[in-house]
Amino acid sequence: MANEEVSRRTILQTAGSLTAVSALGGLSGCSTVSEAITGSGGKAAVSTVPGNSQFVLKTSVTALLADSALKEGINEELASMREEMQSEDLPENVTAALDTMEEEVGLDPRSVSKTVFSGTLDESSEGQEDAAYTLWSEWSESEFLTAIKEEGTSYTEETYGDKTVYRQDQEMDQSTSIGVLKEGVFSIGTTAHVEATIDVWSGDSDPLSGDVKTGYDATADGHMRYAFEVIDSQVPQGENSQFDTSVFTEASHGYGSVHEDGSDRVATLSLEASGEEAATDMSDIIQGALTLAEQQIKDSEMSDSEELVTALDATDVSADGTTVTVSHARPASEFAAIATPVLLSLVMPQGSREPSQTAPRVSFAFEYNETDSDQGELTVTHEGGDSVAASQLDLVGSGFADVSGVDQTRPGPWQGSSSDDGLVRAGDTVTLGVTSAAEIRIVWQSEDGDRRATLSMYEGPDA
């Protein structure tokens, strides 16, 4: 079986993100809240979370913005990505990214001190969530509403208890609302969870308790803290995997954080199992997955495989009694490889920019098989990221060769596989006839032809 090229950035992101996959992966489907949202002072953040919440995620924006070492690492990542992609669409640095967010949304993200995301999930595999963000900011109520209205969303002012609530006018599967808890503190999300948050804030309902609260309290204070209830139906079954993941249904809840530890930035995930045997089994499965990934990297014969293995080695798995803990510790400059894509996801594309006019973010893999002396077949695979119109992708460069059986032997538009709608998606491939000294670039061009950006580059073994 041919080995696919694995990028350094992908491995660093995966190793770090592993520690939060159970919590954040379960929250990734919260589309209702995302559609509804296009300081300081007051109550402790977790004390505002409704008692029936099955997950909670607190982000300290103040801590993130004050982390100069992480910020410097992200700036270096952005500079590297701009050079690699030859694209001016990427922000030059963190400050530029935040300025772009302010320009697009009309609100300065640096005016937010912290956010809390909480909610409940239906226990069916297609369950709909009730969830809301609570923001502590320096924004006034009028500033916040002006920004919302400029996004084309209209709300009707009402009252719930003694708080002002704005109900979204558009019809959706679940109604969404904005609750004004006090000046600068807003709760935004599904109406049911916003109202529940107001009830807790006003003292009319009990705040978060039970396993989720216990887990949250056990986390280290820092950039992010989270806890969640493990829902059996949400645990991937992995029927086609060599690992039996059903043991993870033996976990009752999980929790973790992202925090500073000297010069390192550490991400952790802990799972509380029903017994010591289940905890050992979970630990073994996680460690086995990491070992398999490490072996695949070594087998790929990549030039930077040693660095990638070092990144995986920074992830530690342990079982202590009924607790399984996964931790990933890296210097701030290297941890930035995880944080940078998150920042970019908030900046590009947004507002009035048309996606077709903004360079996509795509990961391509290259595999060269020599079929004749000094020439062979180069397989290019879309590994992940944005889908791109085949008509907007050109393969250019030097070293194309007449090799039989391939999709193209000359520079030009993508001639490989694509979906029925003409988009090149993850898993699509194109084969090229090339020499061993070939230097190939995948170039994206906007629909109007005014903008071009190099998405990925390949150099043959003799280049």
C-alpha positions in Angstrom: 0.0 0.0 0.0 1.4 3.4 -1.0 2.3 5.8 1.8 0.7 9.2 1.8 2.7 12.3 2.6 1.8 13.7 6.1 2.5 17.4 6.7 4.3 18.7 9.8 1.5 21.1 10.5 -1.1 18.3 10.3 0.7 16.1 12.8 1.3 18.9 15.3 -2.4 19.8 15.1 -3.5 16.2 15.5 -1.2 15.5 18.4 -2.4 18.6 20.3 -6.0 18.3 19.3 -6.2 14.7 20.5 -6.4 15.9 24.1 -9.7 17.8 23.3 -11.3 15.6 20.7 -13.9 14.1 23.0 -15.1 17.5 24.1 -14.7 19.6 21.1 -15.6 16.9 18.6 -18.9 16.5 20.3 -19.6 20.2 20.1 -18.6 20.7 16.4 -22.2 20.1 15.3 -23.6 23.1 17.2 -24.8 24.8 14.0 -27.8 26.5 15.5 -25.6 28.6 17.8 -23.1 29.3 15.1 -25.9 30.7 12.9 -27.1 32.9 15.7 -23.7 34.6 16.2 -22.3 35.7 12.6 -14.9 42.1 30.8 -14.8 41.6 33.3 -16.6 41.9 36.6 -19.7 40.1 37.9 -20.1 36.4 38.5 -17.6 33.6 38.2 -17.9 32.2 34.7 -19.0 28.7 35.6 -21.6 29.9 38.1 -23.7 31.2 35.2 -23.9 27.7 33.5 -27.4 26.1 33.8 -27.5 23.0 36.0 -28.7 20.7 33.2 -25.7 21.4 31.0 -23.8 18.4 29.6 -20.8 20.3 28.5 -19.0 23.5 29.4 -16.0 25.2 27.7 -14.5 28.4 29.2 -12.0 30.4 27.1 -10.0 33.2 28.8 -9.4 35.6 26.0 -7.4 37.8 28.4 -4.9 34.9 29.0 -4.7 34.1 25.3 -4.0 37.8 24.3 -1.4 38.1 27.1 0.5 35.0 26.1 3.3 36.8 24.2 5.3 33.6 23.5 2.3 31.9 21.9 1.5 35.0 19.9 5.1 35.1 18.6 4.8 31.5 17.6 1.6 32.1 15.7 3.2 35.1 14.0 6.0 32.8 12.8 3.5 30.2 11.6 1.6 32.8 9.6 4.8 34.1 8.0 5.7 30.6 7.0 2.3 29.9 5.6 2.2 33.1 3.6 5.6 32.2 2.1 4.6 28.6 1.4 1.3 29.4 -0.1 2.5 32.6 -1.8 -0.8 34.2 -0.8 -1.5 37.7 0.4 -4.9 36.6 1.8 -3.4 35.3 5.0 -3.0 37.9 7.8 0.6 39.0 8.5 0.3 38.5 12.2 -2.0 38.1 15.2 -2.7 41.9 15.4 -3.6 42.0 11.7 -6.0 39.0 12.2 -7.7 40.7 15.1 -8.0 43.9 13.1 -9.6 42.0 10.3 -12.1 40.4 12.7 -13.0 43.9 14.1 -13.4 45.3 10.6 -15.6 42.4 9.5 -17.8 42.1 12.5 -17.7 45.7 13.8 -16.7 44.7 17.3 -13.1 44.6 18.7 -12.5 41.0 19.9 -9.8 42.4 22.2 -12.7 43.9 24.2 -13.8 40.4 25.3 -12.3 39.1 28.5 -13.8 35.6 28.6 -16.4 33.4 27.0 -18.4 30.3 28.3 -20.0 27.9 26.0 -22.4 25.4 27.5 -25.4 23.3 26.6 -27.1 19.9 26.4 -27.2 17.3 23.7 -30.0 15.0 22.7 -28.8 11.4 23.4 -29.7 10.2 19.9 -26.8 10.1 17.4 -28.5 12.9 15.4 -29.4 14.9 18.6 -30.1 18.6 18.4 -28.3 20.7 21.0 -29.5 23.5 23.2 -26.5 25.7 23.7 -25.4 29.2 24.3 -22.3 31.4 24.5 -22.0 33.9 27.4 -19.6 36.7 26.7 -18.0 39.2 29.1 -16.9 42.3 27.2 -16.6 46.0 27.1 -19.1 46.3 24.3 -22.3 48.3 25.0 -25.7 46.8 24.3 -26.2 49.2 21.4 -22.8 48.4 19.8 -23.5 44.7 20.1 -26.9 45.0 18.5 -25.7 47.2 15.7 -23.0 44.6 14.8 -25.7 41.9 14.8 -28.1 43.9 12.6 -25.3 44.7 10.1 -24.9 41.0 9.5 -28.5 41.0 8.2 -30.1 39.4 11.3 -33.2 41.0 12.8 -34.4 40.6 16.4 -37.5 41.6 18.3 -37.0 43.1 21.8 -38.8 41.3 24.6 -38.4 40.7 28.4 -37.6 37.5 30.2 -37.7 37.9 34.0 -36.1 41.2 34.6 -33.7 40.9 31.6 -34.0 42.2 28.1 -34.0 39.5 25.5 -33.8 39.8 21.7 -35.6 37.0 19.8 -34.4 36.2 16.2 -37.1 36.9 13.7 -36.1 34.3 11.1 -37.7 30.9 11.4 -35.3 28.1 12.3 -35.5 24.6 13.7 -34.8 26.1 17.1 -35.4 29.7 18.0 -32.4 31.8 18.9 -32.1 34.7 21.3 -29.7 37.2 22.8 -30.0 37.9 26.5 -28.5 41.0 28.1 -27.4 39.8 31.6 -25.8 43.2 32.4 -23.9 45.9 30.5 -21.2 44.1 28.5 -22.4 40.6 29.4 -24.5 38.7 26.8 -25.8 35.2 26.4 -26.3 34.2 22.8 -27.8 30.9 21.6 -30.9 28.7 21.5 -33.8 30.4 23.3 -34.2 27.6 25.9 -30.5 27.7 27.0 -30.4 31.5 27.0 -33.4 31.6 29.3 -31.9 28.9 31.5 -28.7 31.0 31.8 -30.8 34.1 32.8 -32.5 31.9 35.4 -29.2 30.9 36.9 -27.8 34.5 36.7 -30.9 35.8 38.5 -30.7 33.2 41.2 -34.0 31.5 40.1 -32.3 28.2 39.2 -29.3 26.1 40.3 -26.0 26.4 38.4 -23.9 23.5 37.1 -23.3 20.6 39.4 -22.6 16.8 39.3 -19.9 15.1 37.3 -19.5 17.9 34.8 -18.9 20.5 37.5 -16.6 18.1 39.4 -14.6 17.6 36.2 -14.4 21.3 35.5 -13.2 22.1 39.0 -10.4 19.5 38.6 -8.9 21.3 35.5 -6.0 23.7 35.6 -6.9 27.4 35.2 -5.4 28.9 32.0 -6.3 29.6 28.4 -9.2 27.1 28.2 -11.0 24.8 30.6 -13.7 22.3 29.7 -15.7 19.4 31.0 -18.4 17.2 29.4 -20.7 14.2 30.0 -19.8 11.2 27.8 -22.9 10.2 25.8 -22.8 6.6 24.7 -24.4 7.3 21.3 -21.8 9.9 20.5 -18.9 7.5 21.0 -17.5 6.4 17.5 -17.9 2.7 17.2 -15.0 2.2 14.7 -16.4 -0.9 13.0 -13.7 -0.6 10.3 -10.9 0.2 12.7 -8.5 -2.2 14.3 -9.3 -0.7 17.7 -12.4 -1.6 19.6 -13.6 1.9 20.9 -16.7 0.6 22.6 -14.9 0.6 25.9 -15.1 4.4 25.9 -18.8 4.0 26.7 -17.5 3.0 30.1 -16.5 6.7 30.7 -18.9 8.8 32.6 -17.4 12.2 32.0 -14.2 14.0 30.8 -12.4 17.2 31.4 -9.3 19.1 30.5 -7.5 22.4 29.9 -5.0 24.3 27.8 -2.6 26.2 30.1 0.9 27.4 30.6 3.6 25.4 32.4 6.8 27.5 32.3 7.9 27.8 28.7 5.5 25.0 27.6 1.9 25.1 26.6 0.0 22.0 27.8 -3.3 20.5 26.6 -4.9 17.8 28.7 -7.8 15.5 28.5 -8.9 13.2 31.4 -11.6 10.5 31.2 -13.3 9.0 34.3 -14.0 5.3 33.7 -16.4 3.0 35.5 -13.4 0.9 36.8 -9.7 0.4 36.7 -9.8 -2.3 34.0 -11.8 0.0 31.7 -9.4 2.8 32.3 -6.5 0.6 31.4 -8.2 -0.6 28.2 -8.9 3.1 27.2 -5.3 4.0 27.9 -4.0 1.0 25.8 -6.2 2.0 22.9 -5.1 5.6 22.9 -1.5 4.6 23.2 -1.9 2.0 20.4 -3.4 4.7 18.1 -0.4 7.0 18.8 2.1 4.1 18.2 0.4 3.2 14.9 0.5 6.9 13.7 4.2 7.0 14.6 5.0 3.8 12.6 3.1 5.2 9.6 5.1 8.3 9.7 8.4 6.4 9.9 7.3 4.2 7.0 6.4 7.2 4.9 10.1 8.1 4.5 9.3 11.8 4.8 12.2 14.2 5.1 10.8 15.6 8.4 9.7 12.3 9.9 12.0 12.7 12.9 10.4 16.0 13.8 6.9 14.5 13.4 7.8 11.6 15.7 9.1 14.1 18.2 5.7 15.8 18.1 3.9 12.6 18.8 6.4 11.7 21.6 5.3 14.9 23.3 1.9 13.3 23.9 1.7 11.2 27.1 -1.0 8.7 28.0 -1.5 7.3 31.5 -4.0 5.5 33.7 -4.2 6.1 37.4 -7.0 4.2 39.1 -10.2 5.0 37.1 -8.7 8.1 35.5 -7.2 8.1 32.0 -5.2 11.2 31.2 -3.8 12.3 27.8 -1.4 15.3 27.9 0.4 17.1 25.1 3.2 19.5 26.1 5.2 21.6 23.6 7.1 24.9 23.7 4.9 27.8 23.0 6.5 28.4 19.6 5.6 24.9 18.5 2.2 24.8 20.1 1.3 27.7 17.9 0.9 25.2 15.0 -2.3 24.1 16.7 -3.6 27.6 17.5 -2.9 29.2 14.1 -5.6 27.3 12.1 -8.2 28.1 14.8 -7.3 31.8 14.4 -7.5 31.6 10.6 -10.9 29.9 10.8 -12.2 33.0 12.4 -10.7 35.4 9.9 -11.1 33.7 6.5 -13.4 34.0 4.7 -15.8 36.4 6.4 -18.2 39.2 5.8 -18.6 40.4 2.2 -15.7 38.4 0.8 -16.9 35.8 -1.6 -15.3 32.4 -0.9 -14.3 32.0 -4.6 -12.2 35.1 -4.3 -10.3 33.9 -1.3 -7.5 31.4 -1.6 -8.7 28.1 -0.1 -6.8 26.2 2.6 -6.1 22.7 1.3 -3.7 19.9 2.2 -2.3 17.9 -0.8 -0.2 14.7 -0.6 2.3 13.7 -3.3 3.5 10.2 -4.1 6.1 9.5 -6.8 6.5 6.0 -8.3 9.3 5.6 -10.9 8.1 3.7 -14.0 11.1 4.2 -16.2 14.6 5.6 -15.9 14.4 9.1 -14.4 10.6 9.4 -14.9 7.4 8.1 -13.4 3.9 8.7 -12.1 3.2 11.4 -9.5 -0.1 11.0 -7.7 -1.6 14.1 -6.1 -4.3 13.6 -3.5 -6.6 16.1 -1.8 -6.0 15.2 1.8 -8.3 17.6 3.5 -9.4 21.2 3.9 -11.6 23.3 1.6 -13.2 21.9 -1.5 -12.1 23.7 -4.7 -13.5 23.9 -8.2 -11.5 21.8 -10.6 -11.7 24.7 -13.1 -9.8 26.9 -10.6 -6.8 24.5 -10.1 -3.8 24.5 -12.4 -0.8 22.2 -12.2 2.2 24.0 -13.4 6.0 23.9 -13.2 8.8 22.0 -14.9 9.5 18.3 -15.5 6.3 17.0 -17.0 6.9 13.8 -19.0 5.1 11.5 -21.5 4.1 8.7 -19.2 1.3 6.3 -20.3 -1.8 5.8 -18.2 -1.7 9.1 -16.3 -4.3 11.9 -16.3 -2.0 14.6 -17.7 1.4 15.0 -19.1 1.5 18.7 -19.6 0.8 21.8 -17.4 -2.8 22.8 -17.3 -6.1 22.6 -15.4 -6.8 19.7 -13.0 -7.7 16.6 -15.1 -8.2 14.2 -12.2 -11.2 13.1 -10.3 -13.9 15.5 -8.9 -17.4 15.3 -7.6 -20.5 15.8 -9.8 -20.6 19.5 -9.0 -17.1 19.9 -10.3 -15.5 20.3 -6.9 -12.2 18.6 -5.9 -12.7 17.2 -2.4 -10.8 15.1 0.1 -9.9 11.8 -1.5 -9.9 13.2 -5.1 -6.7 12.5 -7.0 -4.9 13.4 -10.2 -1.9 11.5 -11.8 0.9 13.3 -13.6 3.7 12.1 -15.8 6.9 13.7 -14.5 10.6 13.3 -14.4 12.5 12.6 -11.2 13.7 16.2 -11.2 10.2 17.7 -11.6 9.1 20.8 -9.7 5.3 21.0 -9.6 3.1 23.7 -8.1 -0.7 23.5 -7.6 -2.0 27.0 -8.3 -5.5 28.3 -7.4 -7.0 31.1 -9.5 -10.1 33.2 -8.5 -13.2 33.0 -10.7 -12.5 36.5 -12.2 -8.9 35.6 -12.9 -7.6 38.5 -10.9 -6.0 36.6 -8.1 -3.7 33.5 -7.9 -2.1 31.7 -5.0 0.2 28.6 -4.8 -1.6 26.0 -2.6 1.2 23.4 -2.5 4.5 22.5 -4.1 6.3 19.3 -5.0 10.0 18.6 -5.7 11.1 15.3 -7.3 13.9 13.2 -5.7 16.5 14.6 -8.1 15.2 18.2 -8.2 
